[in-house]
């Protein structure tokens, strides 16, 4: 599956539109994450999100993961 299709496309759209993560940072972030559970940690470690954005991301991921089957980046 192309990394820009399906769930990853939704995630990338959220990161860019809602959290204003620069598009040039996203490929490296996706590469560092072995699954969606690591995403908040990687974004926080790289100082790409504030605590408010982190809370927003966690809520989005919770809703996303509840509606999706297990998915690896």
C-alpha positions, 0 to 999 in steps of 0.5 A: 500500500502506498504510504499516502493512501487510506488511513495514512493520508487521513493522518497526514492531512490532520497533521498538516491542517490541524496541527500545522506540522510542516510537510517536509517533516512528515516523511521523517516522522512517519519513518520513525514511527513503527505504529500509530502509538509512537506518533505522539511521542515522536512529535513531542520529542521533536518539539513539533507540538504543544501540549494542547496540540498533543491533547488534540492529537491523542483525541483524534487518534483515539477516535481514529483507532476505534474506527480502524483496524490495526494499522502500521505506518 
